[in-house]
Amino acid sequence: MKVTVIGAGFAGLAAAVGLQERRHQVTLLERRGVLGGRATSYRDAVTGEDVDNGTHLMVGAYAATFDLVRRAGAEDLLLFQNDLHIDYVDDRGWSSLDCPPLVAPLHLLVGLLGLRLPWSVRWQALRLGLAARFGEPPLGLTLAEYFRRTGQGADARRLLWDPLATAILNETPERAAAILFYNVYREAFLTRRDASRLVFLRRGYAELHERVARYFRHRGGVLCRRALAESISIEGGRAGGVRYSQRAETRDEIRRGKQAVEGFVDADAVIAAVPWNAAADLMPEPLRQQPPFAGLARLGGSPIVSVEMWLDKRVVDRPMAGLRDSEMEWVFDKGAIYGRTGPPQHLAFIVSAARRSAARTNPELIASAETSLRRYFPAMAGAAITRSLVLREADATFASDPEAEALRPGPVTPVRGLYLAGDWTATGLPATIEGAVRSGLAAARAAEAG
Ligand SMILES: Cc1cc2nc3c(=O)[nH]c(=O)nc-3n(C[C@H](O)[C@H](O)[C@H](O)COP(=O)(O)OP(=O)(O)OC[C@H]3O[C@@H](n4cnc5c(N)ncnc54)[C@H](O)[C@@H]3O)c2cc1C
């Protein structure tokens, strides 16, 4: 079967690799030169270090993602915690969620006992754990309402749930759909102990995607970069190919001022693995007004803002920390994660569901990151910032509210031979790497089933 996949993010790559491995003839069109879509990176010309478009974290439950990474021979890029460990700091000092090597969910229970929390909060956390074990929240419920129904008070939310939930969902509990948090909570915390441990990447994400793409091409797949899919050809209710325009690809072509060329790739099946706000544009006009494409216009976006910073000496003494009561919610020691311990120290700060931060200026955001360092890390007194960057992703993820849950389509469309993939499709997960990979696999299976 000839398959054209549009979009080389995690979803498109997972679909393309899976189909190519099963000996289909796959062409992958990616509009950018760099792969990875919303999980990508570039090499900073000044420091020579990889800068992600925003720090990404994985958890041990990302089974489909790790399987893809292993098949592509890129497992060496994964850095696994032994057991879940998260440090938090606030004005009262440091505290850690340190889960021992016990069977799930006992590991979490003991971890929660070790966190510096009022006993009332621990008790409430236990209540939520029990509620999650014995039944899922109804669709349409916000996470804030679910917290209320499961007896989570203001302290439990502030000290425990809200920072975790906002990072996982890229949405505030007031807006987010409870079912998504519940699904992640069950998969990561209640199934296997190792499902909850954090997993970092030892390089920028573009490196991982290059490795996956190399594997895909090695197997005979065709990758066209800078190839913007313009429309999907649909005749007689069936998708038959993709029209695209390809800009100059190699440095030499760019230097020579090569013009974009129009192309058409015919296909027995097309998988659109583009973001939710780009999918409908690929359809002919009448189809855009019909389900599921019409509903996609009602999916909103939620921003993520990151600050990358280099310091002339080591100030942050752990790979990551939750900064409670601070605009910058998390800080990561990227240098250490990349395996480099000496100065300069390369840090990354991240703010999720960052509607307020996104409206601030770069100097304000950098000052805010610096304030967090001065507040929580005494070594900052003798350190200087040597470089800083602000990265904004306005539509980092779809806004995962209850209404969105009802609009997320599955992989199969009313057009024969046309399938959808992406973190925004109906995966049951929030917009995550794992959701994207699973969606790509689901679209590939659907395409094969015809
Ligand atoms: C800053 C940030 C931080 C995040 N943190 C985390 C995290 O910690 N953990 C986690 O699991 N997830 C995280 N996410 C979410 C995660 O990045 C996404 O869920 C995932 O990357 C989405 O993959 P995708 O393949 O569905 O879509 P995308 O990555 O958006 O891929 C779509 C691809 O389609 C291409 N494309 C679009 N239109 C066309 C066209 N017409 N023709 C050709 N190509 C086209 C795009 O260029 C892109 O490469 C984060 C996201 C951001 C932005």
Ligand as a Chemical Component Dictionary entry (heavy atoms), coordinates in Angstrom:
data_LIG
# 
_chem_comp.id                   LIG 
_chem_comp.type                 NON-POLYMER 
_chem_comp.pdbx_formal_charge   0 
_chem_comp.three_letter_code    LIG 
# 
loop_
_chem_comp_atom.comp_id 
_chem_comp_atom.atom_id 
_chem_comp_atom.alt_atom_id 
_chem_comp_atom.type_symbol 
_chem_comp_atom.charge 
_chem_comp_atom.model_Cartn_x 
_chem_comp_atom.model_Cartn_y 
_chem_comp_atom.model_Cartn_z 
_chem_comp_atom.pdbx_ordinal 
LIG C1  C1  C 0 6.750 23.783 25.031 1  
LIG C2  C2  C 0 6.079 22.445 25.082 2  
LIG C3  C3  C 0 6.300 21.609 26.173 3  
LIG C4  C4  C 0 5.695 20.365 26.220 4  
LIG N1  N1  N 0 5.977 19.521 27.253 5  
LIG C5  C5  C 0 5.576 18.238 27.190 6  
LIG C6  C6  C 0 6.034 17.298 28.151 7  
LIG O1  O1  O 0 6.768 17.633 29.074 8  
LIG N2  N2  N 0 5.629 15.998 28.015 9  
LIG C7  C7  C 0 4.814 15.586 26.995 10 
LIG O2  O2  O 0 4.518 14.399 26.912 11 
LIG N3  N3  N 0 4.357 16.465 26.077 12 
LIG C8  C8  C 0 4.713 17.769 26.142 13 
LIG N4  N4  N 0 4.289 18.665 25.194 14 
LIG C9  C9  C 0 3.321 18.214 24.176 15 
LIG C10 C10 C 0 4.000 17.455 23.033 16 
LIG O3  O3  O 0 5.068 18.212 22.515 17 
LIG C11 C11 C 0 2.975 17.227 21.939 18 
LIG O4  O4  O 0 1.871 16.554 22.481 19 
LIG C12 C12 C 0 3.524 16.383 20.779 20 
LIG O5  O5  O 0 4.801 16.778 20.401 21 
LIG C13 C13 C 0 2.550 16.525 19.617 22 
LIG O6  O6  O 0 2.984 15.734 18.531 23 
LIG P1  P1  P 0 2.131 15.666 17.217 24 
LIG O7  O7  O 0 2.878 14.802 16.264 25 
LIG O8  O8  O 0 0.727 15.306 17.533 26 
LIG O9  O9  O 0 2.039 17.164 16.639 27 
LIG P2  P2  P 0 3.207 18.155 16.189 28 
LIG O10 O10 O 0 4.417 17.925 17.013 29 
LIG O11 O11 O 0 2.622 19.510 16.175 30 
LIG O12 O12 O 0 3.552 17.682 14.704 31 
LIG C14 C14 C 0 2.848 18.127 13.583 32 
LIG C15 C15 C 0 3.813 18.314 12.435 33 
LIG O13 O13 O 0 3.074 18.646 11.259 34 
LIG C16 C16 C 0 3.819 19.603 10.521 35 
LIG N5  N5  N 0 2.849 20.275 9.638  36 
LIG C17 C17 C 0 1.833 21.100 9.958  37 
LIG N6  N6  N 0 1.161 21.467 8.848  38 
LIG C18 C18 C 0 1.773 20.861 7.820  39 
LIG C19 C19 C 0 1.533 20.848 6.406  40 
LIG N7  N7  N 0 0.508 21.516 5.853  41 
LIG N8  N8  N 0 2.353 20.124 5.627  42 
LIG C20 C20 C 0 3.387 19.428 6.146  43 
LIG N9  N9  N 0 3.653 19.390 7.486  44 
LIG C21 C21 C 0 2.842 20.096 8.286  45 
LIG C22 C22 C 0 4.394 20.502 11.613 46 
LIG O14 O14 O 0 5.477 21.265 11.133 47 
LIG C23 C23 C 0 4.796 19.471 12.662 48 
LIG O15 O15 O 0 6.103 19.008 12.450 49 
LIG C24 C24 C 0 4.826 19.953 25.161 50 
LIG C25 C25 C 0 4.577 20.812 24.087 51 
LIG C26 C26 C 0 5.202 22.030 24.036 52 
LIG C27 C27 C 0 4.968 22.933 22.848 53 
# 
loop_
_chem_comp_bond.comp_id 
_chem_comp_bond.atom_id_1 
_chem_comp_bond.atom_id_2 
_chem_comp_bond.value_order 
_chem_comp_bond.pdbx_ordinal 
LIG C1  C2  SING 1  
LIG C2  C3  SING 2  
LIG C2  C26 DOUB 3  
LIG C3  C4  DOUB 4  
LIG C4  N1  SING 5  
LIG C4  C24 SING 6  
LIG N1  C5  DOUB 7  
LIG C5  C6  SING 8  
LIG C5  C8  SING 9  
LIG C6  O1  DOUB 10 
LIG C6  N2  SING 11 
LIG N2  C7  SING 12 
LIG C7  O2  DOUB 13 
LIG C7  N3  SING 14 
LIG N3  C8  DOUB 15 
LIG C8  N4  SING 16 
LIG N4  C9  SING 17 
LIG N4  C24 SING 18 
LIG C9  C10 SING 19 
LIG C10 O3  SING 20 
LIG C10 C11 SING 21 
LIG C11 O4  SING 22 
LIG C11 C12 SING 23 
LIG C12 O5  SING 24 
LIG C12 C13 SING 25 
LIG C13 O6  SING 26 
LIG O6  P1  SING 27 
LIG P1  O7  DOUB 28 
LIG P1  O8  SING 29 
LIG P1  O9  SING 30 
LIG O9  P2  SING 31 
LIG P2  O10 DOUB 32 
LIG P2  O11 SING 33 
LIG P2  O12 SING 34 
LIG O12 C14 SING 35 
LIG C14 C15 SING 36 
LIG C15 O13 SING 37 
LIG C15 C23 SING 38 
LIG O13 C16 SING 39 
LIG C16 N5  SING 40 
LIG C16 C22 SING 41 
LIG N5  C17 SING 42 
LIG N5  C21 SING 43 
LIG C17 N6  DOUB 44 
LIG N6  C18 SING 45 
LIG C18 C19 SING 46 
LIG C18 C21 DOUB 47 
LIG C19 N7  SING 48 
LIG C19 N8  DOUB 49 
LIG N8  C20 SING 50 
LIG C20 N9  DOUB 51 
LIG N9  C21 SING 52 
LIG C22 O14 SING 53 
LIG C22 C23 SING 54 
LIG C23 O15 SING 55 
LIG C24 C25 DOUB 56 
LIG C25 C26 SING 57 
LIG C26 C27 SING 58 
# 
